[in-house]
Amino acid sequence: MSEPTDDPGVNEAGSNPSENMTESMREVMSLDGDIAKLSAYYGKWASYYDADVAGHDYGLPRMMLAAVKAASDHDEAAARYLDRSVPVLDAGCGTGLVGAVMHDAGYTDLTGIDLSFEMIEKARERGIYRSLEAGIDLSEPVPEHLVGRAMIVLVGGVFTVGHIPPESLALVADLTAPGGLLVVSTRRSYQDETDFVAVQQAMIEAGGLELLAHLRDAPYTMDSTGDYWAWRVSGS
């Protein structure tokens, strides 16, 4: 059995200057988790979101896949996460940038959920998801039909300033099948401004999660590096 993994290729310089953040990123991080405002903002942003983030070294999608691969090295049981036929849930999928990376890596059973109807329609245009559902607020208990839905649950760009609180980690864990893999990204600013690290540690100590991989100070956007966490959800 290996220890939780750090990626040797990550950036050790920490967060990059905040002035490199796009205006859209700055605005959406100022909405204080107001669901109505977030939904409206992402609805407007959907039409140009990909172009907006693509020009800013958006490393998050490939790092989510890197975290899956790192976790799969933890032990023999974790190797199942490399089975490209397992159900994958892209939670907070947006326009499908993370899903596209997973699809390109060979994963075939992709489901996407998001708060924004407009973002979901952009994701649908990619033609890579078996199903997509909008109107899902990850700060609230998940609908029953999504509980334990997937062997791999990816939550990229959701645990960030102005979005959902650290306590929602327990809610997204509910999306994951017993023994499944939960992968979450966090900006360094989110870790600094919230008790996310303590919340995930408490869940580990309570037996709900087991940390398999933690990629620190890895590519996120031009304005910020981020951490990528991969836990096995209890029940294996």
KEKE-3310 file (N, C-alpha, C; in steps of 0.2 Angstrom, whole numbers, plus 5000, padded with zeros to 4 digits):
npx = (5004:5003:5007:4996:4997:5008:5010:5025:5027:5021:5018:5028:5027:5016:5001:4998:4999:4985:4980:4980:4968:4953:4940:4927:4929:4933:4921:4912:4917:4913:4900:4896:4890:4877:4863:4854:4860:4872:4867:4861:4872:4881:4873:4873:4887:4889:4889:4901:4911:4920:4929:4934:4940:4950:4960:4968:4977:4970:4971:4964:4955:4963:4971:4961:4959:4972:4973:4964:4971:4982:4977:4973:4984:4986:4982:4978:4964:4960:4964:4953:4948:4953:4947:4939:4926:4918:4905:4905:4903:4901:4901:4894:4897:4897:4902:4907:4921:4929:4923:4926:4940:4940:4933:4941:4951:4946:4935:4919:4906:4898:4890:4883:4880:4873:4871:4867:4856:4859:4873:4873:4867:4877:4886:4879:4881:4893:4891:4896:4891:4881:4869:4862:4859:4851:4849:4854:4858:4873:4875:4865:4856:4858:4847:4837:4839:4851:4860:4874:4877:4889:4905:4916:4917:4918:4922:4925:4931:4921:4921:4925:4929:4915:4906:4901:4900:4913:4906:4898:4905:4902:4889:4892:4900:4889:4885:4893:4897:4898:4914:4919:4927:4930:4934:4940:4943:4952:4954:4969:4966:4953:4955:4963:4953:4943:4937:4940:4950:4951:4938:4938:4947:4941:4930:4938:4943:4932:4929:4922:4929:4943:4959:4967:4975:4984:4986:4997:4997:4996:4993:4980:4972:4978:4979:4979:4986:4981:4974:4972:4961:4959:4948:4943:4927:4918:4914:4919)
npy = (4994:5011:5028:5043:5052:5065:5075:5076:5085:5097:5115:5124:5137:5143:5153:5162:5180:5189:5198:5193:5186:5183:5195:5190:5179:5185:5192:5181:5175:5184:5182:5177:5164:5165:5157:5160:5171:5165:5156:5164:5171:5162:5157:5168:5168:5156:5156:5161:5155:5145:5150:5161:5155:5147:5154:5156:5147:5136:5123:5115:5104:5094:5091:5085:5073:5068:5067:5056:5046:5046:5042:5029:5022:5019:5007:4989:4988:5001:5002:4999:5011:5015:5008:5010:5009:5012:5020:5037:5053:5069:5082:5098:5101:5111:5118:5106:5104:5096:5084:5082:5079:5068:5059:5059:5052:5040:5036:5031:5031:5043:5055:5071:5084:5100:5117:5127:5129:5134:5131:5117:5115:5119:5109:5098:5099:5094:5080:5069:5065:5053:5056:5072:5084:5098:5112:5107:5109:5109:5113:5109:5094:5080:5075:5060:5050:5052:5048:5038:5036:5035:5027:5035:5051:5068:5084:5098:5115:5119:5120:5133:5151:5160:5151:5136:5130:5122:5112:5105:5095:5083:5081:5080:5068:5059:5057:5047:5030:5016:5013:5020:5033:5050:5065:5081:5098:5112:5130:5138:5150:5147:5137:5145:5154:5147:5133:5121:5111:5106:5101:5091:5083:5079:5071:5061:5056:5052:5041:5041:5045:5041:5046:5046:5052:5067:5081:5094:5112:5113:5115:5126:5139:5154:5163:5157:5143:5126:5114:5096:5084:5067:5055:5039:5034:5028:5011:5001)
npz = (5000:4996:5001:5002:4988:4981:4968:4958:4949:4951:4953:4964:4968:4973:4974:4959:4954:4958:4949:4937:4936:4927:4924:4925:4933:4944:4948:4949:4961:4970:4975:4986:4988:4985:4979:4969:4963:4958:4949:4940:4935:4930:4920:4911:4908:4902:4888:4884:4892:4890:4881:4889:4900:4893:4888:4899:4905:4910:4920:4928:4922:4917:4928:4937:4931:4933:4947:4949:4943:4951:4963:4960:4961:4974:4981:4978:4977:4973:4960:4952:4948:4936:4927:4912:4910:4921:4930:4930:4938:4934:4944:4945:4932:4923:4907:4903:4902:4911:4909:4896:4896:4903:4894:4883:4889:4888:4896:4897:4902:4907:4917:4919:4931:4936:4942:4933:4920:4907:4906:4906:4894:4885:4889:4884:4870:4868:4866:4874:4886:4895:4901:4907:4919:4925:4938:4950:4966:4974:4987:4995:5001:4991:4977:4978:4968:4964:4973:4978:4965:4957:4953:4952:4957:4952:4957:4951:4953:4961:4975:4979:4982:4986:4982:4987:5004:5015:5022:5013:5008:5013:5007:4994:4995:4997:4984:4979:4976:4987:4992:4981:4972:4976:4970:4972:4969:4975:4977:4982:4989:4994:5003:5012:5017:5022:5033:5026:5026:5039:5039:5030:5036:5048:5043:5038:5050:5056:5049:5037:5025:5016:5013:4998:4988:4987:4978:4978:4976:4962:4944:4941:4937:4928:4938:4950:4959:4964:4975:4974:4979:4983:4988:4995:4997:5011:5014:5006)
capx = (5000:5007:5005:4993:5002:5010:5013:5031:5028:5017:5021:5029:5028:5010:4996:5000:4996:4978:4978:4979:4961:4948:4935:4922:4931:4933:4914:4908:4919:4911:4893:4894:4886:4870:4862:4850:4865:4876:4863:4860:4879:4883:4868:4876:4894:4889:4890:4908:4915:4926:4934:4936:4945:4955:4966:4971:4980:4965:4974:4960:4952:4968:4973:4956:4961:4979:4971:4961:4977:4987:4973:4972:4990:4986:4982:4975:4957:4959:4965:4947:4946:4956:4942:4936:4918:4914:4901:4908:4898:4904:4896:4896:4900:4898:4901:4909:4928:4932:4920:4929:4946:4939:4931:4947:4955:4943:4929:4913:4899:4898:4884:4884:4875:4875:4866:4865:4853:4863:4879:4871:4865:4883:4889:4876:4883:4899:4889:4900:4887:4875:4864:4864:4853:4852:4845:4856:4862:4877:4875:4859:4856:4857:4841:4838:4841:4859:4864:4878:4877:4895:4911:4920:4913:4922:4919:4930:4929:4915:4923:4929:4926:4909:4901:4898:4904:4916:4902:4895:4909:4898:4884:4895:4901:4883:4884:4898:4895:4902:4921:4920:4932:4928:4939:4938:4948:4951:4959:4972:4962:4947:4958:4965:4948:4938:4940:4939:4955:4948:4931:4939:4951:4936:4927:4943:4944:4925:4928:4918:4933:4950:4963:4971:4980:4983:4991:4997:5000:4996:4990:4973:4971:4984:4979:4980:4987:4976:4975:4967:4960:4955:4946:4939:4921:4918:4909:4922)
capy = (5000:5017:5034:5048:5054:5071:5075:5079:5090:5103:5122:5125:5144:5145:5156:5168:5186:5189:5203:5189:5183:5187:5199:5185:5175:5190:5193:5176:5173:5189:5181:5174:5158:5166:5152:5163:5175:5161:5153:5169:5173:5156:5157:5173:5166:5150:5157:5163:5152:5141:5155:5165:5151:5143:5159:5158:5141:5132:5117:5110:5098:5088:5089:5081:5066:5066:5065:5049:5041:5046:5038:5022:5019:5018:5000:4985:4990:5007:5001:4999:5018:5015:5004:5016:5008:5013:5026:5044:5058:5076:5086:5105:5100:5117:5117:5099:5104:5090:5078:5081:5076:5061:5056:5058:5047:5033:5035:5031:5031:5050:5059:5078:5088:5107:5122:5131:5126:5136:5127:5110:5115:5119:5102:5093:5100:5090:5074:5064:5062:5048:5060:5078:5087:5105:5113:5103:5114:5105:5115:5105:5087:5078:5071:5052:5046:5053:5045:5033:5036:5034:5025:5041:5058:5073:5090:5103:5122:5121:5122:5139:5156:5163:5146:5131:5129:5116:5106:5102:5089:5077:5080:5077:5061:5055:5055:5042:5023:5014:5011:5024:5039:5057:5070:5088:5104:5118:5135:5140:5155:5144:5134:5150:5158:5142:5127:5115:5106:5103:5098:5084:5079:5077:5066:5055:5053:5048:5035:5042:5046:5039:5050:5041:5056:5075:5085:5101:5118:5111:5120:5128:5144:5158:5168:5153:5136:5123:5107:5091:5079:5061:5051:5033:5034:5022:5006:4996)
capz = (5000:4995:5005:4998:4983:4979:4961:4958:4944:4952:4954:4971:4969:4976:4970:4955:4955:4957:4944:4931:4936:4923:4927:4926:4939:4950:4949:4952:4967:4975:4975:4993:4989:4984:4973:4963:4959:4955:4943:4935:4933:4926:4914:4906:4907:4898:4880:4882:4897:4887:4878:4894:4904:4889:4888:4906:4907:4914:4921:4932:4920:4917:4935:4940:4929:4936:4954:4948:4941:4957:4968:4958:4963:4982:4983:4973:4976:4970:4953:4948:4946:4930:4922:4909:4909:4927:4930:4932:4939:4934:4948:4944:4926:4919:4900:4901:4901:4914:4906:4889:4897:4905:4888:4879:4892:4887:4901:4892:4906:4910:4919:4922:4934:4937:4944:4928:4914:4901:4906:4904:4887:4882:4890:4880:4863:4867:4864:4877:4892:4894:4904:4910:4923:4928:4943:4956:4970:4978:4994:4998:5001:4984:4976:4980:4962:4962:4979:4977:4958:4952:4956:4952:4957:4951:4959:4950:4952:4965:4982:4978:4986:4983:4980:4992:5010:5016:5024:5007:5006:5015:5003:4987:4996:4996:4977:4977:4978:4993:4989:4976:4972:4976:4968:4973:4968:4979:4976:4989:4993:4998:5009:5017:5020:5025:5037:5022:5027:5045:5038:5027:5041:5053:5039:5038:5057:5057:5045:5031:5019:5016:5008:4993:4985:4988:4974:4981:4972:4956:4940:4941:4932:4928:4944:4956:4959:4968:4978:4971:4984:4981:4994:4994:5001:5015:5012:5001)
cpx = (5004:5003:5001:4999:5002:5012:5019:5032:5024:5021:5022:5029:5021:5006:5000:4997:4989:4976:4977:4972:4957:4943:4929:4923:4931:4926:4911:4910:4917:4903:4891:4890:4879:4868:4859:4855:4870:4873:4863:4867:4881:4879:4871:4883:4894:4891:4897:4913:4921:4931:4937:4942:4951:4961:4969:4974:4976:4968:4970:4957:4957:4971:4968:4958:4968:4977:4968:4967:4981:4983:4973:4979:4991:4986:4978:4968:4956:4961:4959:4945:4949:4952:4938:4928:4914:4910:4904:4903:4902:4899:4898:4900:4901:4897:4904:4917:4931:4929:4924:4936:4945:4937:4937:4952:4952:4937:4923:4906:4899:4892:4886:4878:4878:4869:4863:4862:4857:4870:4878:4870:4872:4887:4886:4878:4890:4897:4893:4896:4882:4869:4866:4858:4855:4848:4848:4861:4866:4878:4869:4859:4854:4850:4842:4841:4848:4863:4867:4878:4883:4901:4916:4916:4918:4919:4924:4927:4923:4916:4928:4926:4920:4904:4899:4903:4907:4912:4898:4899:4905:4892:4886:4897:4896:4882:4888:4896:4900:4909:4923:4925:4929:4934:4937:4944:4947:4956:4963:4969:4956:4950:4960:4959:4942:4941:4939:4944:4953:4942:4933:4943:4946:4932:4932:4943:4937:4924:4924:4922:4940:4954:4968:4977:4978:4988:4991:5000:5001:4992:4982:4971:4977:4984:4980:4982:4981:4978:4970:4967:4956:4954:4942:4933:4920:4913:4912:4922)
cpy = (5006:5023:5038:5051:5062:5071:5079:5085:5097:5109:5123:5133:5147:5149:5162:5174:5187:5194:5199:5186:5187:5191:5195:5181:5179:5191:5187:5173:5178:5188:5178:5168:5159:5162:5155:5168:5171:5158:5158:5171:5168:5156:5162:5171:5160:5151:5159:5160:5149:5145:5159:5161:5148:5148:5160:5151:5137:5125:5112:5104:5092:5086:5085:5074:5064:5064:5058:5044:5041:5041:5031:5018:5017:5011:4996:4987:4996:5007:5001:5006:5019:5011:5010:5015:5010:5019:5032:5049:5065:5081:5093:5105:5106:5115:5110:5099:5098:5084:5076:5077:5069:5056:5054:5053:5040:5032:5036:5032:5038:5053:5066:5081:5095:5111:5125:5127:5128:5132:5120:5110:5115:5112:5097:5094:5096:5083:5068:5062:5058:5052:5067:5081:5093:5106:5110:5108:5109:5107:5112:5098:5085:5074:5063:5049:5047:5050:5039:5031:5033:5031:5030:5047:5063:5080:5096:5110:5124:5123:5127:5145:5159:5157:5142:5131:5122:5110:5103:5096:5083:5076:5077:5070:5057:5053:5049:5035:5021:5011:5015:5030:5045:5061:5077:5093:5109:5123:5136:5145:5152:5141:5139:5153:5153:5137:5121:5109:5102:5099:5091:5080:5076:5071:5060:5052:5049:5042:5035:5043:5043:5043:5046:5046:5063:5078:5092:5106:5116:5116:5120:5133:5149:5162:5163:5146:5133:5117:5103:5085:5073:5056:5045:5034:5028:5017:5001:4990)
cpz = (5000:4999:5000:4994:4982:4972:4961:4953:4945:4954:4961:4972:4972:4971:4966:4956:4954:4952:4937:4931:4931:4927:4929:4932:4945:4953:4952:4959:4972:4977:4982:4993:4988:4978:4968:4959:4955:4949:4938:4931:4928:4920:4909:4904:4902:4891:4879:4887:4895:4885:4883:4898:4900:4888:4894:4909:4912:4915:4925:4929:4919:4923:4939:4938:4932:4943:4954:4947:4948:4962:4966:4960:4970:4984:4977:4972:4973:4963:4949:4945:4939:4925:4919:4908:4916:4927:4933:4932:4939:4937:4948:4937:4922:4911:4898:4900:4905:4911:4899:4890:4899:4899:4884:4882:4891:4892:4897:4896:4910:4911:4921:4925:4935:4939:4938:4922:4908:4901:4904:4897:4883:4883:4885:4872:4862:4865:4868:4884:4890:4896:4907:4914:4926:4934:4950:4960:4975:4985:4998:4997:4993:4983:4976:4974:4960:4968:4977:4969:4954:4956:4956:4952:4957:4952:4958:4949:4956:4972:4981:4982:4982:4981:4985:4998:5011:5018:5019:5005:5008:5010:4996:4988:4995:4988:4975:4980:4983:4990:4983:4977:4972:4975:4968:4972:4973:4978:4983:4993:4997:5004:5015:5021:5023:5030:5033:5024:5034:5044:5035:5032:5046:5049:5039:5045:5059:5053:5038:5024:5021:5011:5004:4990:4986:4983:4976:4976:4965:4951:4941:4936:4933:4935:4950:4954:4964:4971:4975:4976:4981:4987:4992:4999:5005:5012:5007:5005)
residu = (MET:SER:GLU:PRO:THR:ASP:ASP:PRO:GLY:VAL:ASN:GLU:ALA:GLY:SER:ASN:PRO:SER:GLU:ASN:MET:THR:GLU:SER:MET:ARG:GLU:VAL:MET:SER:LEU:ASP:GLY:ASP:ILE:ALA:LYS:LEU:SER:ALA:TYR:TYR:GLY:LYS:TRP:ALA:SER:TYR:TYR:ASP:ALA:ASP:VAL:ALA:GLY:HIS:ASP:TYR:GLY:LEU:PRO:ARG:MET:MET:LEU:ALA:ALA:VAL:LYS:ALA:ALA:SER:ASP:HIS:ASP:GLU:ALA:ALA:ALA:ARG:TYR:LEU:ASP:ARG:SER:VAL:PRO:VAL:LEU:ASP:ALA:GLY:CYS:GLY:THR:GLY:LEU:VAL:GLY:ALA:VAL:MET:HIS:ASP:ALA:GLY:TYR:THR:ASP:LEU:THR:GLY:ILE:ASP:LEU:SER:PHE:GLU:MET:ILE:GLU:LYS:ALA:ARG:GLU:ARG:GLY:ILE:TYR:ARG:SER:LEU:GLU:ALA:GLY:ILE:ASP:LEU:SER:GLU:PRO:VAL:PRO:GLU:HIS:LEU:VAL:GLY:ARG:ALA:MET:ILE:VAL:LEU:VAL:GLY:GLY:VAL:PHE:THR:VAL:GLY:HIS:ILE:PRO:PRO:GLU:SER:LEU:ALA:LEU:VAL:ALA:ASP:LEU:THR:ALA:PRO:GLY:GLY:LEU:LEU:VAL:VAL:SER:THR:ARG:ARG:SER:TYR:GLN:ASP:GLU:THR:ASP:PHE:VAL:ALA:VAL:GLN:GLN:ALA:MET:ILE:GLU:ALA:GLY:GLY:LEU:GLU:LEU:LEU:ALA:HIS:LEU:ARG:ASP:ALA:PRO:TYR:THR:MET:ASP:SER:THR:GLY:ASP:TYR:TRP:ALA:TRP:ARG:VAL:SER:GLY:SER)
# end
